[in-house]
Every structure is written in structure tokens, then in C-alpha cells.
Amino acid sequence: MSGSQGSSARVGARRPLPTTCIIGLGLIGGSIMRDLDAAGAPVYGYTHSRSGMRDAAREGFDVSDDLSRVLSRASSDHALIVIAVPMHAVEDVLDSIAMYAPNCGITDVVSVKKPVDELVRARGMRERYVGGHPMSGTEDSGWGASRVGLFTRAAWAITYDYAKECEDAGRRVSADWVDIFGQVCELARVCGAEAVPVSVDKHDEAVARVSHLPHVLAEALAVVGDRGGTLAQSLAAGSFRGATRVAGTEPQLVRAMCETNADAVVKTLDEIIPLLQDARASLAAPEPDLEQLVGAGYRAVTRMGARKGARAESVSPIKISSRPVMRIQLGAHGWVKALRQTESLGGRIDVF
């Protein structure tokens, strides 16, 4: 591995990206469509939103609000299907894929992986499913919020549990699944992201800490700030806006993220509540002292900033990734072991 390599996001494709069919054209699905279109890759999609469909079509994108028709087309094209709908809609989409596109590879961009994996297992779709989660977004939603470049240098988590389980059982990973894994890595690359291999459970534990818990805290902080009345609202500035930004996310989307990952989020709350209680006790003491918490927080954010994905201090016009990279020949001897090693380091992969 080496963190000193130039960004692999724009290196020539190792494996071809097939036609991509995106189901759900909100912030994430719409941004994927825009990136693929900008790269000249064939892409079309479905949205249930009539206004979103009209707006996308007006911009020249190939979209429809007829799910069965779009999936039948995907089947004919042997397309890679990207599920980009909220968690509550995933089950119905999978059932429609089983009916209209049973030959297609499947990935998703849902922010929790275990519930999706369980739905896929229940339908016998594991050999053609590779989970995904691009770690980028805004508090806005809908087609109008989507944009080119949303995923640039972002981590794109890609699950490999099926390959791990095959290896642990002494079975060879199917060639079809290997191809789909490569296609999802290429999808991430074309969108400008960095493919980061993850297992389902570890993914959900990690995002509870760095994505879902922040949503819970932002909601609570927004409530506390608002209780200060008009003066507090008038004085609220950068630190408050930054800390509460994601509280502006559509409530149903926040609930879908946090409630479907409840066990992991509860564990993080169990960690943060004692920190807040200690902070309260320190501030209530005759001589208030936040040195321990503030120092630990500063050191933690410095460490995390070093792994954000691009070194801010670099003067090179080429952004240098701070994630260590492993070049992996998919299907070769030891390739699953290499994925495990990369995951343990929070690294990225460049596949061929």
C-alpha cells in the first residue's frame, strides 16, 4: 500500500462499466446520473416524482416514471442497476427487479447496509448484488439538489461479504459476482470517488459514528438553539450553522437512516452521553475546566482530518489522496485477503 500515489479516480478504466440504470433520482441517484452523463457513459433511470422527471427530461436526461418499463429495458441491456431510493422503498424495488430484470447486476447507495443485505439474501440475489454507499451529500434532496462532482474524492464504501463468506467456506467466488464488484468499483471511479472495501457490519458501525449520530446531535442542538428565542436565533453564526446543517435534511430521510441502524446508533449515544455528562460536571465545578474534552476533541479531529481524502497542504495541482491504496487484480489468488487488509486500514482500492 502507498498513500503517496496520485489519485486513482481518473486512471484509465480497468474493467468496462456497462449501461447503468438508476432507480431513484434524488440527490444521490441524480448526481450519479449527472456524473455518468458528463463522462459519456450510457445511463438512464426511473423516478416516481413527476416534477423530477420533467425537470430531468428538460435537461436532456433519459428518465421515466414507469418502473417496469425501465427495468425491462435494463434487462435487455444487461445493465448495472443502482438502487437509489430510501430504505423503506428498497424491498419493493428488489421485488420489481426480480420480476423484470432477473439477469442484471445490482448495487445500491443506501446509507445502511445490513437491512439491504438481509432483503437481498431473502430473495436469493446475493450472487448479483454488491452493496455501495458514497459518503457524500448535502442536507438538500430531490433532483434539483443533484449536481456533477458531488462525489469527487469522497469514499465510496463497497461491500464484499459474499466474497468473504465464499472464501471462509472454501468456495470459489463466482465470476459473475467478481464482474459486478469490478463494475461497482468502476462506477465509483467514474464518479470521481475512491472505492473503499467494507463488510456490512463494520460499515454500519462506522457510519453510526460519523454520519448517523451527527444527525441525532444536529437535531437536538437545533432544538436547544431554537428554545433561546429570537435573540439566540439572531445571533446564531457559523459554528451553530455548521453543527446543525444536517438538521435541514428531510425528516423522513433522517429517520430512515437512524432507525434502520438503531442498534449501532444507540451504542454511539452510550459513548457520547458520558462525555457530555463529564463536560457538565466540569463546567458546574467551582473552577470550570474543559481541558480534557477539548484537548481530546482537537486531537481526534486532527487525526480524522488527515484521512479526509485529500491533503489540504499539498501545493500540487493534482489532489493527493490520504487514503492508502491497494492495487488488486480481482479474482486472483489472495484478492479477498487484500480486501480485508485494505478495510482494516480504511484504505482505497484500484482494481483491474
BALOBA-1460 file (C-alpha; in Angstrom, 3 decimals):
// residues 352
<rec num="1" residu="m" x="0.000" y="0.000" z="0.000"/>
<rec num="2" residu="s" x="1.016" y="3.574" z="-0.510"/>
<rec num="3" residu="g" x="-0.676" y="6.825" z="0.351"/>
<rec num="4" residu="s" x="1.731" y="8.762" z="-1.852"/>
<rec num="5" residu="q" x="0.268" y="7.652" z="-5.156"/>
<rec num="6" residu="g" x="-1.656" y="10.117" z="-7.286"/>
<rec num="7" residu="s" x="-5.437" y="9.905" z="-7.124"/>
<rec num="8" residu="s" x="-6.663" y="6.816" z="-8.957"/>
<rec num="9" residu="a" x="-10.095" y="8.289" z="-9.575"/>
<rec num="10" residu="r" x="-9.226" y="9.299" z="-13.132"/>
<rec num="11" residu="v" x="-6.897" y="6.489" z="-14.105"/>
<rec num="12" residu="g" x="-7.987" y="4.603" z="-17.206"/>
<rec num="13" residu="a" x="-10.749" y="2.074" z="-16.630"/>
<rec num="14" residu="r" x="-9.609" y="-1.387" z="-15.560"/>
<rec num="15" residu="r" x="-12.977" y="-3.002" z="-16.258"/>
<rec num="16" residu="p" x="-15.730" y="-1.707" z="-18.542"/>
<rec num="17" residu="l" x="-18.740" y="-0.036" z="-16.985"/>
<rec num="18" residu="p" x="-21.940" y="-1.386" z="-18.548"/>
<rec num="19" residu="t" x="-25.000" y="0.702" z="-19.202"/>
<rec num="20" residu="t" x="-26.232" y="1.960" z="-15.842"/>
<rec num="21" residu="c" x="-29.880" y="2.055" z="-14.781"/>
<rec num="22" residu="i" x="-30.562" y="4.226" z="-11.722"/>
<rec num="23" residu="i" x="-33.727" y="3.664" z="-9.712"/>
<rec num="24" residu="g" x="-34.361" y="6.853" z="-7.775"/>
<rec num="25" residu="l" x="-33.135" y="10.235" z="-8.986"/>
<rec num="26" residu="g" x="-32.849" y="12.338" z="-5.853"/>
<rec num="27" residu="l" x="-29.667" y="13.945" z="-4.562"/>
<rec num="28" residu="i" x="-27.508" y="10.813" z="-4.786"/>
<rec num="29" residu="g" x="-29.086" y="8.993" z="-7.726"/>
<rec num="30" residu="g" x="-29.394" y="12.214" z="-9.695"/>
<rec num="31" residu="s" x="-25.782" y="13.159" z="-9.028"/>
<rec num="32" residu="i" x="-24.621" y="9.726" z="-10.197"/>
<rec num="33" residu="m" x="-26.640" y="10.200" z="-13.402"/>
<rec num="34" residu="r" x="-25.077" y="13.605" z="-13.977"/>
<rec num="35" residu="d" x="-21.535" y="12.309" z="-13.412"/>
<rec num="36" residu="l" x="-22.006" y="9.338" z="-15.737"/>
<rec num="37" residu="d" x="-23.574" y="11.508" z="-18.418"/>
<rec num="38" residu="a" x="-20.737" y="14.031" z="-18.105"/>
<rec num="39" residu="a" x="-18.269" y="11.159" z="-18.604"/>
<rec num="40" residu="g" x="-20.109" y="9.982" z="-21.720"/>
<rec num="41" residu="a" x="-21.275" y="6.741" z="-20.071"/>
<rec num="42" residu="p" x="-24.688" y="5.361" z="-21.087"/>
<rec num="43" residu="v" x="-27.208" y="5.925" z="-18.297"/>
<rec num="44" residu="y" x="-30.940" y="6.158" z="-17.813"/>
<rec num="45" residu="g" x="-33.221" y="5.994" z="-14.829"/>
<rec num="46" residu="y" x="-36.521" y="5.950" z="-13.026"/>
<rec num="47" residu="t" x="-38.097" y="8.408" z="-10.624"/>
<rec num="48" residu="h" x="-41.545" y="8.352" z="-9.042"/>
<rec num="49" residu="s" x="-41.511" y="12.151" z="-8.963"/>
<rec num="50" residu="r" x="-43.364" y="13.641" z="-11.912"/>
<rec num="51" residu="s" x="-41.804" y="17.048" z="-11.342"/>
<rec num="52" residu="g" x="-38.344" y="15.487" z="-11.030"/>
<rec num="53" residu="m" x="-38.887" y="13.560" z="-14.245"/>
<rec num="54" residu="r" x="-39.971" y="16.681" z="-16.115"/>
<rec num="55" residu="d" x="-37.004" y="18.676" z="-14.824"/>
<rec num="56" residu="a" x="-34.510" y="15.939" z="-15.686"/>
<rec num="57" residu="a" x="-36.021" y="15.401" z="-19.135"/>
<rec num="58" residu="r" x="-35.936" y="19.140" z="-19.745"/>
<rec num="59" residu="e" x="-32.184" y="18.998" z="-19.131"/>
<rec num="60" residu="g" x="-31.874" y="16.210" z="-21.699"/>
<rec num="61" residu="f" x="-31.604" y="13.180" z="-19.410"/>
<rec num="62" residu="d" x="-33.176" y="9.805" z="-20.242"/>
<rec num="63" residu="v" x="-35.712" y="9.316" z="-17.445"/>
<rec num="64" residu="s" x="-39.083" y="7.661" z="-16.938"/>
<rec num="65" residu="d" x="-41.707" y="7.241" z="-14.230"/>
<rec num="66" residu="d" x="-42.612" y="3.717" z="-15.443"/>
<rec num="67" residu="l" x="-40.592" y="1.319" z="-13.271"/>
<rec num="68" residu="s" x="-41.494" y="-1.915" z="-15.054"/>
<rec num="69" residu="r" x="-40.607" y="-0.407" z="-18.420"/>
<rec num="70" residu="v" x="-37.258" y="0.924" z="-17.176"/>
<rec num="71" residu="l" x="-36.330" y="-2.424" z="-15.580"/>
<rec num="72" residu="s" x="-37.342" y="-4.373" z="-18.691"/>
<rec num="73" residu="r" x="-35.042" y="-2.116" z="-20.682"/>
<rec num="74" residu="a" x="-32.279" y="-2.735" z="-18.141"/>
<rec num="75" residu="s" x="-32.754" y="-6.464" z="-18.579"/>
<rec num="76" residu="s" x="-32.378" y="-6.158" z="-22.347"/>
<rec num="77" residu="d" x="-29.234" y="-4.055" z="-21.883"/>
<rec num="78" residu="h" x="-27.767" y="-6.288" z="-19.134"/>
<rec num="79" residu="a" x="-27.391" y="-3.019" z="-17.245"/>
<rec num="80" residu="l" x="-25.963" y="-2.443" z="-13.799"/>
<rec num="81" residu="i" x="-28.907" y="-1.393" z="-11.634"/>
<rec num="82" residu="v" x="-28.274" y="1.220" z="-8.943"/>
<rec num="83" residu="i" x="-30.930" y="1.329" z="-6.213"/>
<rec num="84" residu="a" x="-31.038" y="4.931" z="-5.006"/>
<rec num="85" residu="v" x="-34.310" y="5.044" z="-3.104"/>
<rec num="86" residu="p" x="-34.963" y="5.459" z="0.644"/>
<rec num="87" residu="m" x="-34.712" y="2.312" z="2.741"/>
<rec num="88" residu="h" x="-38.466" y="1.890" z="3.061"/>
<rec num="89" residu="a" x="-38.771" y="1.536" z="-0.729"/>
<rec num="90" residu="v" x="-35.907" y="-0.933" z="-1.268"/>
<rec num="91" residu="e" x="-37.990" y="-4.062" z="-0.752"/>
<rec num="92" residu="d" x="-40.484" y="-3.160" z="-3.472"/>
<rec num="93" residu="v" x="-37.683" y="-2.223" z="-5.859"/>
<rec num="94" residu="l" x="-35.948" y="-5.572" z="-5.293"/>
<rec num="95" residu="d" x="-39.206" y="-7.398" z="-5.965"/>
<rec num="96" residu="s" x="-39.616" y="-5.456" z="-9.203"/>
<rec num="97" residu="i" x="-36.044" y="-6.265" z="-10.218"/>
<rec num="98" residu="a" x="-36.691" y="-9.945" z="-9.550"/>
<rec num="99" residu="m" x="-39.696" y="-9.764" z="-11.864"/>
<rec num="100" residu="y" x="-38.433" y="-7.570" z="-14.693"/>
<rec num="101" residu="a" x="-34.615" y="-7.692" z="-14.593"/>
<rec num="102" residu="p" x="-33.549" y="-11.026" z="-13.096"/>
<rec num="103" residu="n" x="-30.320" y="-11.073" z="-15.116"/>
<rec num="104" residu="c" x="-28.902" y="-7.714" z="-14.012"/>
<rec num="105" residu="g" x="-26.180" y="-6.923" z="-11.519"/>
<rec num="106" residu="i" x="-27.375" y="-4.808" z="-8.595"/>
<rec num="107" residu="t" x="-25.829" y="-2.240" z="-6.310"/>
<rec num="108" residu="d" x="-27.304" y="0.410" z="-4.036"/>
<rec num="109" residu="v" x="-26.421" y="3.670" z="-2.316"/>
<rec num="110" residu="v" x="-28.485" y="3.253" z="0.867"/>
<rec num="111" residu="s" x="-26.737" y="4.568" z="3.982"/>
<rec num="112" residu="v" x="-27.232" y="1.347" z="5.969"/>
<rec num="113" residu="k" x="-26.097" y="-1.974" z="4.602"/>
<rec num="114" residu="k" x="-27.366" y="-4.743" z="6.888"/>
<rec num="115" residu="p" x="-31.099" y="-4.223" z="6.217"/>
<rec num="116" residu="v" x="-30.465" y="-4.169" z="2.461"/>
<rec num="117" residu="d" x="-28.244" y="-7.242" z="2.679"/>
<rec num="118" residu="e" x="-30.979" y="-9.105" z="4.565"/>
<rec num="119" residu="l" x="-33.566" y="-8.256" z="1.893"/>
<rec num="120" residu="v" x="-31.163" y="-9.402" z="-0.829"/>
<rec num="121" residu="r" x="-30.441" y="-12.681" z="0.994"/>
<rec num="122" residu="a" x="-34.151" y="-13.384" z="1.450"/>
<rec num="123" residu="r" x="-34.629" y="-13.121" z="-2.319"/>
<rec num="124" residu="g" x="-31.654" y="-15.252" z="-3.302"/>
<rec num="125" residu="m" x="-29.962" y="-12.327" z="-5.050"/>
<rec num="126" residu="r" x="-26.577" y="-12.372" z="-3.306"/>
<rec num="127" residu="e" x="-24.615" y="-13.620" z="-6.336"/>
<rec num="128" residu="r" x="-25.569" y="-10.495" z="-8.267"/>
<rec num="129" residu="y" x="-25.531" y="-7.877" z="-5.518"/>
<rec num="130" residu="v" x="-22.676" y="-5.661" z="-4.324"/>
<rec num="131" residu="g" x="-23.626" y="-3.042" z="-1.749"/>
<rec num="132" residu="g" x="-22.445" y="0.532" z="-2.019"/>
<rec num="133" residu="h" x="-22.599" y="3.816" z="-0.114"/>
<rec num="134" residu="p" x="-20.994" y="7.011" z="-1.402"/>
<rec num="135" residu="m" x="-20.002" y="9.071" z="1.637"/>
<rec num="136" residu="s" x="-21.021" y="12.431" z="0.259"/>
<rec num="137" residu="g" x="-24.166" y="14.500" z="0.275"/>
<rec num="138" residu="t" x="-25.888" y="17.645" z="1.420"/>
<rec num="139" residu="e" x="-28.921" y="18.443" z="3.537"/>
<rec num="140" residu="d" x="-30.938" y="19.015" z="0.351"/>
<rec num="141" residu="s" x="-32.908" y="16.387" z="-1.539"/>
<rec num="142" residu="g" x="-34.540" y="15.761" z="-4.892"/>
<rec num="143" residu="w" x="-33.364" y="16.023" z="-8.479"/>
<rec num="144" residu="g" x="-32.902" y="19.761" z="-8.132"/>
<rec num="145" residu="a" x="-30.273" y="19.209" z="-5.432"/>
<rec num="146" residu="s" x="-28.186" y="16.847" z="-7.575"/>
<rec num="147" residu="r" x="-25.001" y="18.065" z="-9.240"/>
<rec num="148" residu="v" x="-21.902" y="17.000" z="-11.095"/>
<rec num="149" residu="g" x="-18.895" y="16.411" z="-8.850"/>
<rec num="150" residu="l" x="-20.751" y="15.627" z="-5.624"/>
<rec num="151" residu="f" x="-18.592" y="12.529" z="-5.059"/>
<rec num="152" residu="t" x="-15.189" y="13.903" z="-6.037"/>
<rec num="153" residu="r" x="-12.538" y="12.318" z="-3.775"/>
<rec num="154" residu="a" x="-15.251" y="11.000" z="-1.449"/>
<rec num="155" residu="a" x="-15.094" y="7.495" z="-0.026"/>
<rec num="156" residu="w" x="-17.470" y="5.098" z="-1.783"/>
<rec num="157" residu="a" x="-17.979" y="2.131" z="0.530"/>
<rec num="158" residu="i" x="-18.310" y="-1.151" z="-1.378"/>
<rec num="159" residu="t" x="-19.298" y="-4.359" z="0.416"/>
<rec num="160" residu="y" x="-17.623" y="-7.706" z="-0.147"/>
<rec num="161" residu="d" x="-19.312" y="-10.015" z="2.398"/>
<rec num="162" residu="y" x="-20.281" y="-12.519" z="-0.296"/>
<rec num="163" residu="a" x="-16.635" y="-12.949" z="-1.290"/>
<rec num="164" residu="k" x="-15.557" y="-13.300" z="2.362"/>
<rec num="165" residu="e" x="-18.167" y="-15.947" z="3.023"/>
<rec num="166" residu="c" x="-17.204" y="-17.905" z="-0.087"/>
<rec num="167" residu="e" x="-13.541" y="-17.831" z="0.921"/>
<rec num="168" residu="d" x="-14.287" y="-18.825" z="4.514"/>
<rec num="169" residu="a" x="-16.351" y="-21.763" z="3.243"/>
<rec num="170" residu="g" x="-13.624" y="-22.850" z="0.831"/>
<rec num="171" residu="r" x="-15.737" y="-21.982" z="-2.225"/>
<rec num="172" residu="r" x="-14.612" y="-20.047" z="-5.260"/>
<rec num="173" residu="v" x="-16.241" y="-16.652" z="-5.687"/>
<rec num="174" residu="s" x="-18.447" y="-16.746" z="-8.774"/>
<rec num="175" residu="a" x="-17.081" y="-14.985" z="-11.834"/>
<rec num="176" residu="d" x="-20.358" y="-13.096" z="-12.263"/>
<rec num="177" residu="w" x="-20.099" y="-11.613" z="-8.766"/>
<rec num="178" residu="v" x="-16.468" y="-10.650" z="-9.353"/>
<rec num="179" residu="d" x="-17.539" y="-8.830" z="-12.524"/>
<rec num="180" residu="i" x="-20.263" y="-6.924" z="-10.667"/>
<rec num="181" residu="f" x="-17.829" y="-5.959" z="-7.902"/>
<rec num="182" residu="g" x="-15.491" y="-4.599" z="-10.566"/>
<rec num="183" residu="q" x="-18.347" y="-2.694" z="-12.197"/>
<rec num="184" residu="v" x="-19.287" y="-1.021" z="-8.913"/>
<rec num="185" residu="c" x="-15.654" y="-0.031" z="-8.362"/>
<rec num="186" residu="e" x="-15.625" y="1.440" z="-11.846"/>
<rec num="187" residu="l" x="-18.879" y="3.278" z="-11.163"/>
<rec num="188" residu="a" x="-17.258" y="4.904" z="-8.148"/>
<rec num="189" residu="r" x="-14.153" y="5.783" z="-10.175"/>
<rec num="190" residu="v" x="-16.132" y="7.397" z="-12.997"/>
<rec num="191" residu="c" x="-17.991" y="9.473" z="-10.412"/>
<rec num="192" residu="g" x="-14.648" y="10.680" z="-9.060"/>
<rec num="193" residu="a" x="-14.864" y="8.766" z="-5.777"/>
<rec num="194" residu="e" x="-12.451" y="6.364" z="-4.059"/>
<rec num="195" residu="a" x="-13.598" y="2.759" z="-3.659"/>
<rec num="196" residu="v" x="-13.259" y="1.629" z="-0.029"/>
<rec num="197" residu="p" x="-13.980" y="-2.068" z="0.671"/>
<rec num="198" residu="v" x="-16.136" y="-2.702" z="3.729"/>
<rec num="199" residu="s" x="-18.017" y="-5.523" z="5.394"/>
<rec num="200" residu="v" x="-21.686" y="-4.903" z="6.129"/>
<rec num="201" residu="d" x="-21.464" y="-4.884" z="9.932"/>
<rec num="202" residu="k" x="-18.332" y="-2.765" z="10.115"/>
<rec num="203" residu="h" x="-19.827" y="-0.286" z="7.668"/>
<rec num="204" residu="d" x="-22.944" y="0.194" z="9.773"/>
<rec num="205" residu="e" x="-20.890" y="0.566" z="12.960"/>
<rec num="206" residu="a" x="-18.662" y="3.192" z="11.327"/>
<rec num="207" residu="v" x="-21.429" y="5.283" z="9.749"/>
<rec num="208" residu="a" x="-23.317" y="5.289" z="13.051"/>
<rec num="209" residu="r" x="-20.371" y="7.249" z="14.437"/>
<rec num="210" residu="v" x="-19.606" y="9.616" z="11.592"/>
<rec num="211" residu="s" x="-22.961" y="10.031" z="9.834"/>
<rec num="212" residu="h" x="-25.993" y="8.922" z="11.813"/>
<rec num="213" residu="l" x="-25.006" y="10.167" z="15.289"/>
<rec num="214" residu="p" x="-24.212" y="13.637" z="13.857"/>
<rec num="215" residu="h" x="-27.774" y="13.770" z="12.540"/>
<rec num="216" residu="v" x="-29.170" y="12.997" z="16.007"/>
<rec num="217" residu="l" x="-26.928" y="15.605" z="17.627"/>
<rec num="218" residu="a" x="-27.742" y="18.215" z="14.986"/>
<rec num="219" residu="e" x="-31.469" y="17.769" z="15.580"/>
<rec num="220" residu="a" x="-31.012" y="18.107" z="19.351"/>
<rec num="221" residu="l" x="-28.762" y="21.166" z="19.007"/>
<rec num="222" residu="a" x="-31.245" y="22.832" z="16.664"/>
<rec num="223" residu="v" x="-33.989" y="22.349" z="19.251"/>
<rec num="224" residu="v" x="-31.824" y="23.778" z="22.051"/>
<rec num="225" residu="g" x="-30.812" y="26.785" z="19.945"/>
<rec num="226" residu="d" x="-34.385" y="27.491" z="18.897"/>
<rec num="227" residu="r" x="-35.507" y="27.427" z="22.536"/>
<rec num="228" residu="g" x="-33.331" y="30.510" z="23.061"/>
<rec num="229" residu="g" x="-35.915" y="32.576" z="21.218"/>
<rec num="230" residu="t" x="-35.458" y="35.370" z="18.744"/>
<rec num="231" residu="l" x="-32.228" y="36.715" z="20.232"/>
<rec num="232" residu="a" x="-30.462" y="33.343" z="20.031"/>
<rec num="233" residu="q" x="-31.804" y="32.895" z="16.522"/>
<rec num="234" residu="s" x="-30.490" y="36.307" z="15.550"/>
<rec num="235" residu="l" x="-27.032" y="35.695" z="16.999"/>
<rec num="236" residu="a" x="-26.588" y="32.187" z="15.577"/>
<rec num="237" residu="a" x="-23.483" y="32.206" z="13.388"/>
<rec num="238" residu="g" x="-21.032" y="29.867" z="11.705"/>
<rec num="239" residu="s" x="-20.437" y="27.334" z="14.456"/>
<rec num="240" residu="f" x="-24.160" y="26.846" z="15.028"/>
<rec num="241" residu="r" x="-24.954" y="26.695" z="11.322"/>
<rec num="242" residu="g" x="-22.190" y="24.176" z="10.717"/>
<rec num="243" residu="a" x="-23.187" y="21.974" z="13.639"/>
<rec num="244" residu="t" x="-26.881" y="21.983" z="12.684"/>
<rec num="245" residu="r" x="-26.564" y="21.897" z="8.874"/>
<rec num="246" residu="v" x="-27.813" y="18.337" z="8.505"/>
<rec num="247" residu="a" x="-30.839" y="19.072" z="10.677"/>
<rec num="248" residu="g" x="-32.185" y="20.642" z="7.479"/>
<rec num="249" residu="t" x="-32.404" y="17.194" z="5.890"/>
<rec num="250" residu="e" x="-35.904" y="15.888" z="5.160"/>
<rec num="251" residu="p" x="-37.095" y="14.293" z="8.434"/>
<rec num="252" residu="q" x="-38.167" y="11.032" z="6.799"/>
<rec num="253" residu="l" x="-34.682" y="10.570" z="5.348"/>
<rec num="254" residu="v" x="-33.062" y="11.100" z="8.752"/>
<rec num="255" residu="r" x="-35.451" y="8.639" z="10.345"/>
<rec num="256" residu="a" x="-34.746" y="6.078" z="7.625"/>
<rec num="257" residu="m" x="-31.004" y="6.349" z="8.263"/>
<rec num="258" residu="c" x="-31.033" y="6.281" z="12.038"/>
<rec num="259" residu="e" x="-33.948" y="3.969" z="12.767"/>
<rec num="260" residu="t" x="-32.724" y="1.225" z="10.439"/>
<rec num="261" residu="n" x="-29.306" y="1.387" z="12.111"/>
<rec num="262" residu="a" x="-30.712" y="1.844" z="15.616"/>
<rec num="263" residu="d" x="-28.526" y="-0.686" z="17.469"/>
<rec num="264" residu="a" x="-25.303" y="0.898" z="16.245"/>
<rec num="265" residu="v" x="-26.564" y="4.437" z="16.851"/>
<rec num="266" residu="v" x="-27.572" y="3.543" z="20.417"/>
<rec num="267" residu="k" x="-24.020" y="2.320" z="21.080"/>
<rec num="268" residu="t" x="-22.603" y="5.645" z="19.932"/>
<rec num="269" residu="l" x="-25.087" y="7.528" z="22.094"/>
<rec num="270" residu="d" x="-23.925" y="5.400" z="25.014"/>
<rec num="271" residu="e" x="-20.405" y="6.679" z="24.306"/>
<rec num="272" residu="i" x="-21.224" y="10.347" z="23.855"/>
<rec num="273" residu="i" x="-23.665" y="10.810" z="26.739"/>
<rec num="274" residu="p" x="-20.977" y="10.196" z="29.427"/>
<rec num="275" residu="l" x="-18.710" y="12.690" z="27.642"/>
<rec num="276" residu="l" x="-21.464" y="15.304" z="27.846"/>
<rec num="277" residu="q" x="-22.177" y="14.425" z="31.464"/>
<rec num="278" residu="d" x="-18.494" y="14.826" z="32.319"/>
<rec num="279" residu="a" x="-18.446" y="18.168" z="30.495"/>
<rec num="280" residu="r" x="-21.448" y="19.320" z="32.504"/>
<rec num="281" residu="a" x="-19.827" y="18.232" z="35.767"/>
<rec num="282" residu="s" x="-16.620" y="20.053" z="34.840"/>
<rec num="283" residu="l" x="-18.452" y="23.267" z="33.989"/>
<rec num="284" residu="a" x="-20.541" y="23.081" z="37.149"/>
<rec num="285" residu="a" x="-17.429" y="22.767" z="39.345"/>
<rec num="286" residu="p" x="-16.124" y="25.805" z="41.316"/>
<rec num="287" residu="e" x="-13.309" y="26.040" z="38.766"/>
<rec num="288" residu="p" x="-14.705" y="25.044" z="35.357"/>
<rec num="289" residu="d" x="-12.237" y="23.033" z="33.283"/>
<rec num="290" residu="l" x="-12.871" y="21.554" z="29.828"/>
<rec num="291" residu="e" x="-9.221" y="20.856" z="29.074"/>
<rec num="292" residu="q" x="-9.621" y="17.077" z="28.851"/>
<rec num="293" residu="l" x="-12.583" y="17.069" z="26.454"/>
<rec num="294" residu="v" x="-11.414" y="19.982" z="24.323"/>
<rec num="295" residu="g" x="-7.890" y="18.584" z="24.025"/>
<rec num="296" residu="a" x="-9.120" y="15.110" z="23.150"/>
<rec num="297" residu="g" x="-11.570" y="16.530" z="20.615"/>
<rec num="298" residu="y" x="-8.904" y="18.666" z="18.960"/>
<rec num="299" residu="r" x="-6.544" y="15.712" z="18.625"/>
<rec num="300" residu="a" x="-9.322" y="13.495" z="17.292"/>
<rec num="301" residu="v" x="-10.456" y="15.942" z="14.615"/>
<rec num="302" residu="t" x="-6.830" y="16.475" z="13.570"/>
<rec num="303" residu="r" x="-6.388" y="12.729" z="13.076"/>
<rec num="304" residu="m" x="-9.636" y="12.434" z="11.147"/>
<rec num="305" residu="g" x="-8.813" y="15.442" z="9.004"/>
<rec num="306" residu="a" x="-5.578" y="13.746" z="7.944"/>
<rec num="307" residu="r" x="-7.681" y="10.919" z="6.489"/>
<rec num="308" residu="k" x="-10.331" y="13.076" z="4.854"/>
<rec num="309" residu="g" x="-9.260" y="12.105" z="1.354"/>
<rec num="310" residu="a" x="-7.009" y="14.880" z="0.083"/>
<rec num="311" residu="r" x="-4.109" y="16.615" z="1.719"/>
<rec num="312" residu="a" x="-5.007" y="20.289" z="2.066"/>
<rec num="313" residu="e" x="-1.367" y="21.328" z="2.453"/>
<rec num="314" residu="s" x="-0.350" y="19.951" z="-0.943"/>
<rec num="315" residu="v" x="0.643" y="22.634" z="-3.470"/>
<rec num="316" residu="s" x="0.360" y="20.184" z="-6.347"/>
<rec num="317" residu="p" x="-2.419" y="20.885" z="-8.873"/>
<rec num="318" residu="i" x="-3.166" y="17.151" z="-8.604"/>
<rec num="319" residu="k" x="-5.028" y="16.316" z="-5.421"/>
<rec num="320" residu="i" x="-3.224" y="13.633" z="-3.433"/>
<rec num="321" residu="s" x="-5.380" y="11.132" z="-1.571"/>
<rec num="322" residu="s" x="-4.597" y="10.488" z="2.070"/>
<rec num="323" residu="r" x="-6.166" y="7.033" z="1.945"/>
<rec num="324" residu="p" x="-3.638" y="4.232" z="1.418"/>
<rec num="325" residu="v" x="-4.206" y="2.432" z="-1.871"/>
<rec num="326" residu="m" x="-4.048" y="-1.247" z="-2.762"/>
<rec num="327" residu="r" x="-3.980" y="-2.312" z="-6.412"/>
<rec num="328" residu="i" x="-5.953" y="-5.549" z="-6.679"/>
<rec num="329" residu="q" x="-6.416" y="-7.983" z="-9.522"/>
<rec num="330" residu="l" x="-9.964" y="-9.181" z="-8.975"/>
<rec num="331" residu="g" x="-10.308" y="-12.948" z="-8.747"/>
<rec num="332" residu="a" x="-6.563" y="-13.509" z="-8.430"/>
<rec num="333" residu="h" x="-5.003" y="-15.534" z="-5.622"/>
<rec num="334" residu="g" x="-5.257" y="-13.671" z="-2.311"/>
<rec num="335" residu="w" x="-7.506" y="-10.897" z="-3.598"/>
<rec num="336" residu="v" x="-10.131" y="-11.294" z="-0.850"/>
<rec num="337" residu="k" x="-7.383" y="-11.226" z="1.778"/>
<rec num="338" residu="a" x="-6.189" y="-7.977" z="0.205"/>
<rec num="339" residu="l" x="-9.684" y="-6.534" z="0.560"/>
<rec num="340" residu="r" x="-9.705" y="-7.462" z="4.259"/>
<rec num="341" residu="q" x="-6.334" y="-5.795" z="4.748"/>
<rec num="342" residu="t" x="-7.434" y="-2.649" z="2.932"/>
<rec num="343" residu="e" x="-10.603" y="-2.464" z="5.022"/>
<rec num="344" residu="s" x="-8.593" y="-2.728" z="8.245"/>
<rec num="345" residu="l" x="-6.619" y="0.364" z="7.171"/>
<rec num="346" residu="g" x="-9.583" y="2.342" z="5.873"/>
<rec num="347" residu="g" x="-7.847" y="2.257" z="2.517"/>
<rec num="348" residu="r" x="-8.996" y="2.513" z="-1.086"/>
<rec num="349" residu="i" x="-8.636" y="0.048" z="-3.928"/>
<rec num="350" residu="d" x="-7.632" y="0.371" z="-7.542"/>
<rec num="351" residu="v" x="-8.898" y="-2.746" z="-9.308"/>
<rec num="352" residu="f" x="-8.063" y="-4.348" z="-12.621"/>
